[in-house]
């Protein structure tokens, strides 16, 4: 089974609402996903995720809603082949 990578930029009220933590929990719930999630200085959240196309699409669909306190206005996704560089899905602390 081939794997894919999605890089998503999530806009809206997505910081200070547990978006990173719940994204990591959702990735673990879906299973077999690797990558990371982090806050960006401009108020967006960035997510890099690798796994089967079906599982990555499930996480991307979830990003449109996020946790209950979030108000997502846009999710901009770019797709590419997976690189296999990640072993787990984690929360990156700090801002880039």
PyMOL commands that place a pseudoatom at each C-alpha (Angstrom):
pseudoatom trace, name=CA, resn=UNK, resi=1, chain=A, elem=C, hetatm=0, pos=[0.000, 0.000, 0.000]
pseudoatom trace, name=CA, resn=UNK, resi=2, chain=A, elem=C, hetatm=0, pos=[1.464, 3.378, -0.981]
pseudoatom trace, name=CA, resn=UNK, resi=3, chain=A, elem=C, hetatm=0, pos=[1.610, 6.148, 1.548]
pseudoatom trace, name=CA, resn=UNK, resi=4, chain=A, elem=C, hetatm=0, pos=[0.975, 9.858, 1.090]
pseudoatom trace, name=CA, resn=UNK, resi=5, chain=A, elem=C, hetatm=0, pos=[1.902, 13.084, 2.837]
pseudoatom trace, name=CA, resn=UNK, resi=6, chain=A, elem=C, hetatm=0, pos=[-0.381, 16.022, 3.488]
pseudoatom trace, name=CA, resn=UNK, resi=7, chain=A, elem=C, hetatm=0, pos=[0.819, 19.426, 4.673]
pseudoatom trace, name=CA, resn=UNK, resi=8, chain=A, elem=C, hetatm=0, pos=[-2.111, 21.449, 5.954]
pseudoatom trace, name=CA, resn=UNK, resi=9, chain=A, elem=C, hetatm=0, pos=[-2.373, 25.046, 7.111]
pseudoatom trace, name=CA, resn=UNK, resi=10, chain=A, elem=C, hetatm=0, pos=[-5.437, 25.532, 9.299]
pseudoatom trace, name=CA, resn=UNK, resi=11, chain=A, elem=C, hetatm=0, pos=[-6.840, 29.064, 9.681]
pseudoatom trace, name=CA, resn=UNK, resi=12, chain=A, elem=C, hetatm=0, pos=[-9.413, 30.551, 12.011]
pseudoatom trace, name=CA, resn=UNK, resi=13, chain=A, elem=C, hetatm=0, pos=[-9.611, 30.407, 15.798]
pseudoatom trace, name=CA, resn=UNK, resi=14, chain=A, elem=C, hetatm=0, pos=[-7.212, 27.489, 16.090]
pseudoatom trace, name=CA, resn=UNK, resi=15, chain=A, elem=C, hetatm=0, pos=[-4.681, 28.517, 18.742]
pseudoatom trace, name=CA, resn=UNK, resi=16, chain=A, elem=C, hetatm=0, pos=[-5.400, 28.452, 22.455]
pseudoatom trace, name=CA, resn=UNK, resi=17, chain=A, elem=C, hetatm=0, pos=[-8.233, 25.946, 21.935]
pseudoatom trace, name=CA, resn=UNK, resi=18, chain=A, elem=C, hetatm=0, pos=[-6.256, 22.676, 22.335]
pseudoatom trace, name=CA, resn=UNK, resi=19, chain=A, elem=C, hetatm=0, pos=[-6.046, 22.223, 18.562]
pseudoatom trace, name=CA, resn=UNK, resi=20, chain=A, elem=C, hetatm=0, pos=[-2.551, 20.696, 18.611]
pseudoatom trace, name=CA, resn=UNK, resi=21, chain=A, elem=C, hetatm=0, pos=[-3.297, 18.240, 21.414]
pseudoatom trace, name=CA, resn=UNK, resi=22, chain=A, elem=C, hetatm=0, pos=[-6.588, 17.088, 19.963]
pseudoatom trace, name=CA, resn=UNK, resi=23, chain=A, elem=C, hetatm=0, pos=[-5.073, 16.765, 16.482]
pseudoatom trace, name=CA, resn=UNK, resi=24, chain=A, elem=C, hetatm=0, pos=[-2.448, 14.417, 17.932]
pseudoatom trace, name=CA, resn=UNK, resi=25, chain=A, elem=C, hetatm=0, pos=[-5.176, 12.481, 19.762]
pseudoatom trace, name=CA, resn=UNK, resi=26, chain=A, elem=C, hetatm=0, pos=[-7.196, 12.181, 16.547]
pseudoatom trace, name=CA, resn=UNK, resi=27, chain=A, elem=C, hetatm=0, pos=[-4.143, 10.996, 14.601]
pseudoatom trace, name=CA, resn=UNK, resi=28, chain=A, elem=C, hetatm=0, pos=[-3.585, 8.306, 17.244]
pseudoatom trace, name=CA, resn=UNK, resi=29, chain=A, elem=C, hetatm=0, pos=[-7.276, 7.360, 17.195]
pseudoatom trace, name=CA, resn=UNK, resi=30, chain=A, elem=C, hetatm=0, pos=[-7.224, 6.963, 13.410]
pseudoatom trace, name=CA, resn=UNK, resi=31, chain=A, elem=C, hetatm=0, pos=[-3.980, 5.004, 13.700]
pseudoatom trace, name=CA, resn=UNK, resi=32, chain=A, elem=C, hetatm=0, pos=[-0.952, 4.379, 11.514]
pseudoatom trace, name=CA, resn=UNK, resi=33, chain=A, elem=C, hetatm=0, pos=[-0.256, 8.094, 11.027]
pseudoatom trace, name=CA, resn=UNK, resi=34, chain=A, elem=C, hetatm=0, pos=[3.054, 9.857, 11.549]
pseudoatom trace, name=CA, resn=UNK, resi=35, chain=A, elem=C, hetatm=0, pos=[4.070, 13.515, 11.470]
pseudoatom trace, name=CA, resn=UNK, resi=36, chain=A, elem=C, hetatm=0, pos=[3.525, 16.563, 13.628]
pseudoatom trace, name=CA, resn=UNK, resi=37, chain=A, elem=C, hetatm=0, pos=[1.351, 19.579, 14.409]
pseudoatom trace, name=CA, resn=UNK, resi=38, chain=A, elem=C, hetatm=0, pos=[2.527, 23.053, 15.475]
pseudoatom trace, name=CA, resn=UNK, resi=39, chain=A, elem=C, hetatm=0, pos=[1.360, 26.629, 15.975]
pseudoatom trace, name=CA, resn=UNK, resi=40, chain=A, elem=C, hetatm=0, pos=[2.605, 29.273, 13.561]
pseudoatom trace, name=CA, resn=UNK, resi=41, chain=A, elem=C, hetatm=0, pos=[3.364, 32.890, 14.520]
pseudoatom trace, name=CA, resn=UNK, resi=42, chain=A, elem=C, hetatm=0, pos=[0.594, 34.168, 12.215]
pseudoatom trace, name=CA, resn=UNK, resi=43, chain=A, elem=C, hetatm=0, pos=[-2.128, 32.358, 14.208]
pseudoatom trace, name=CA, resn=UNK, resi=44, chain=A, elem=C, hetatm=0, pos=[-2.503, 29.334, 11.935]
pseudoatom trace, name=CA, resn=UNK, resi=45, chain=A, elem=C, hetatm=0, pos=[-1.752, 25.710, 12.788]
pseudoatom trace, name=CA, resn=UNK, resi=46, chain=A, elem=C, hetatm=0, pos=[0.482, 23.630, 10.510]
pseudoatom trace, name=CA, resn=UNK, resi=47, chain=A, elem=C, hetatm=0, pos=[0.065, 19.860, 10.232]
pseudoatom trace, name=CA, resn=UNK, resi=48, chain=A, elem=C, hetatm=0, pos=[2.308, 17.407, 8.405]
pseudoatom trace, name=CA, resn=UNK, resi=49, chain=A, elem=C, hetatm=0, pos=[0.879, 13.914, 8.264]
pseudoatom trace, name=CA, resn=UNK, resi=50, chain=A, elem=C, hetatm=0, pos=[1.895, 10.681, 6.541]
pseudoatom trace, name=CA, resn=UNK, resi=51, chain=A, elem=C, hetatm=0, pos=[0.097, 7.376, 6.193]
pseudoatom trace, name=CA, resn=UNK, resi=52, chain=A, elem=C, hetatm=0, pos=[-2.329, 5.577, 3.924]
pseudoatom trace, name=CA, resn=UNK, resi=53, chain=A, elem=C, hetatm=0, pos=[-4.351, 7.909, 1.716]
pseudoatom trace, name=CA, resn=UNK, resi=54, chain=A, elem=C, hetatm=0, pos=[-7.567, 6.876, 3.484]
pseudoatom trace, name=CA, resn=UNK, resi=55, chain=A, elem=C, hetatm=0, pos=[-6.204, 7.598, 6.972]
pseudoatom trace, name=CA, resn=UNK, resi=56, chain=A, elem=C, hetatm=0, pos=[-4.575, 10.896, 5.986]
pseudoatom trace, name=CA, resn=UNK, resi=57, chain=A, elem=C, hetatm=0, pos=[-7.831, 11.994, 4.316]
pseudoatom trace, name=CA, resn=UNK, resi=58, chain=A, elem=C, hetatm=0, pos=[-9.680, 11.156, 7.542]
pseudoatom trace, name=CA, resn=UNK, resi=59, chain=A, elem=C, hetatm=0, pos=[-7.366, 13.427, 9.547]
pseudoatom trace, name=CA, resn=UNK, resi=60, chain=A, elem=C, hetatm=0, pos=[-7.621, 16.221, 6.954]
pseudoatom trace, name=CA, resn=UNK, resi=61, chain=A, elem=C, hetatm=0, pos=[-11.432, 15.995, 7.100]
pseudoatom trace, name=CA, resn=UNK, resi=62, chain=A, elem=C, hetatm=0, pos=[-11.245, 16.238, 10.903]
pseudoatom trace, name=CA, resn=UNK, resi=63, chain=A, elem=C, hetatm=0, pos=[-9.091, 19.385, 10.612]
pseudoatom trace, name=CA, resn=UNK, resi=64, chain=A, elem=C, hetatm=0, pos=[-12.084, 21.209, 9.111]
pseudoatom trace, name=CA, resn=UNK, resi=65, chain=A, elem=C, hetatm=0, pos=[-13.811, 20.890, 12.503]
pseudoatom trace, name=CA, resn=UNK, resi=66, chain=A, elem=C, hetatm=0, pos=[-11.046, 20.481, 15.070]
pseudoatom trace, name=CA, resn=UNK, resi=67, chain=A, elem=C, hetatm=0, pos=[-11.850, 20.500, 18.772]
pseudoatom trace, name=CA, resn=UNK, resi=68, chain=A, elem=C, hetatm=0, pos=[-15.155, 21.952, 20.017]
pseudoatom trace, name=CA, resn=UNK, resi=69, chain=A, elem=C, hetatm=0, pos=[-13.631, 25.346, 20.924]
pseudoatom trace, name=CA, resn=UNK, resi=70, chain=A, elem=C, hetatm=0, pos=[-12.062, 25.884, 17.487]
pseudoatom trace, name=CA, resn=UNK, resi=71, chain=A, elem=C, hetatm=0, pos=[-13.636, 27.809, 14.636]
pseudoatom trace, name=CA, resn=UNK, resi=72, chain=A, elem=C, hetatm=0, pos=[-11.917, 26.704, 11.438]
pseudoatom trace, name=CA, resn=UNK, resi=73, chain=A, elem=C, hetatm=0, pos=[-12.271, 29.058, 8.477]
pseudoatom trace, name=CA, resn=UNK, resi=74, chain=A, elem=C, hetatm=0, pos=[-9.933, 27.325, 5.999]
pseudoatom trace, name=CA, resn=UNK, resi=75, chain=A, elem=C, hetatm=0, pos=[-7.701, 24.285, 5.555]
pseudoatom trace, name=CA, resn=UNK, resi=76, chain=A, elem=C, hetatm=0, pos=[-5.137, 24.625, 2.769]
pseudoatom trace, name=CA, resn=UNK, resi=77, chain=A, elem=C, hetatm=0, pos=[-3.668, 21.196, 1.925]
pseudoatom trace, name=CA, resn=UNK, resi=78, chain=A, elem=C, hetatm=0, pos=[-0.831, 20.185, -0.359]
pseudoatom trace, name=CA, resn=UNK, resi=79, chain=A, elem=C, hetatm=0, pos=[-0.299, 16.509, -1.177]
pseudoatom trace, name=CA, resn=UNK, resi=80, chain=A, elem=C, hetatm=0, pos=[2.910, 14.644, -1.973]
pseudoatom trace, name=CA, resn=UNK, resi=81, chain=A, elem=C, hetatm=0, pos=[4.495, 11.240, -1.614]
pseudoatom trace, name=CA, resn=UNK, resi=82, chain=A, elem=C, hetatm=0, pos=[5.369, 10.159, 1.921]
pseudoatom trace, name=CA, resn=UNK, resi=83, chain=A, elem=C, hetatm=0, pos=[9.036, 10.369, 2.874]
pseudoatom trace, name=CA, resn=UNK, resi=84, chain=A, elem=C, hetatm=0, pos=[8.918, 7.984, 5.825]
pseudoatom trace, name=CA, resn=UNK, resi=85, chain=A, elem=C, hetatm=0, pos=[10.982, 10.368, 7.941]
pseudoatom trace, name=CA, resn=UNK, resi=86, chain=A, elem=C, hetatm=0, pos=[8.635, 10.309, 10.964]
pseudoatom trace, name=CA, resn=UNK, resi=87, chain=A, elem=C, hetatm=0, pos=[8.107, 7.418, 13.359]
pseudoatom trace, name=CA, resn=UNK, resi=88, chain=A, elem=C, hetatm=0, pos=[5.212, 8.838, 15.422]
pseudoatom trace, name=CA, resn=UNK, resi=89, chain=A, elem=C, hetatm=0, pos=[2.718, 11.705, 15.334]
pseudoatom trace, name=CA, resn=UNK, resi=90, chain=A, elem=C, hetatm=0, pos=[3.732, 14.428, 17.791]
pseudoatom trace, name=CA, resn=UNK, resi=91, chain=A, elem=C, hetatm=0, pos=[2.994, 17.935, 18.966]
pseudoatom trace, name=CA, resn=UNK, resi=92, chain=A, elem=C, hetatm=0, pos=[5.798, 20.341, 18.104]
pseudoatom trace, name=CA, resn=UNK, resi=93, chain=A, elem=C, hetatm=0, pos=[6.163, 22.891, 20.884]
pseudoatom trace, name=CA, resn=UNK, resi=94, chain=A, elem=C, hetatm=0, pos=[7.008, 26.491, 20.245]
pseudoatom trace, name=CA, resn=UNK, resi=95, chain=A, elem=C, hetatm=0, pos=[6.481, 28.418, 17.044]
pseudoatom trace, name=CA, resn=UNK, resi=96, chain=A, elem=C, hetatm=0, pos=[8.530, 28.345, 13.889]
for i in range(1, 96): cmd.bond("trace and resi %d" % i, "trace and resi %d" % (i + 1))
show_as sticks, trace
zoom trace
